[in-house]
């Protein structure tokens, strides 16, 4: 899967300048467990793989509707400047943000 270079990255500034949406995006993304899991988004079941680098500077997410037909994919980079750079793969950033905010992972099996 190829990530298109956008005219400029979507910046999610750190620290005090975060909007409520950006805070929600970062906290919800951080709560999605690394590795493979399944859950629901807009009434459809998705398989989701999240990879987080050991140094915490890169997060990737790939999700595919289990019934087929839809996927979500992006990379999130933490830059030296302290800002985050969201790089959606072949889709608008709005789709990525909506998915992360609306995705409900299954509860862990006991």
C-alpha positions, 0 to 999 in steps of 0.5 A: 500500500502506498501513502501519497505525499500530500501538499503538506502534512496535517499538523497536530501540534503538541502541548497547550495548542491542541484542539479538542478534536486533536486531543480526542484523536491522540487519546483514542488512537493511544487506547487502540491496542497494538497488534491485530484486533477487531471491532465495529465502525458505523455498524460494520466489523473491521479487522484493525492492525496497529503498530507503534514503534518502540521509540513512540515516534511512529504509529501505523494503522491499517483497518479493513471491513471484514465484509470487504469494500472499505479500508482505512490506512495511515501513518502518524509521525512525531516530529523533532519539533514536537508536532505530529504529522498525520499521513493518510494513505490514499484517502482524505484525513477526515476519513482517518480521523472519523474512523479513529474517533468512531471505531469501537474495539471488541473487549478482550476475551477472558 
